Amino acid sequence: MNHFRHHLKQEIAVFINGVFLKMLESGNSTYHHRLLALQVIHKISQRAINMIEFYVNYDCDVQYMNIVERIMEFLSNNESLFAL
């Protein structure tokens, strides 16, 4: 993803919104599926520049859905899942 993101902007948006975020937001997802989706989101967000680029390229672009906003809403609404 890091090397081809400029060429695959639309595909990355579909993949993140259509697969990982839907898996996290769906009530029908199993615990294992949600865990895998969270691990992917965690891996992507480890590089701060990825989240900044998601915000600039998707949240600030009216043609795309707000990826960073949806991730933050999910995390803030489900913070009890992450309690230690």
Helices and strands as residue ranges (DSSP letters): H 9-15, I 16-21, H 22-25, H 31-45, H 48-54, I 55-59, H 67-77, G 79-82
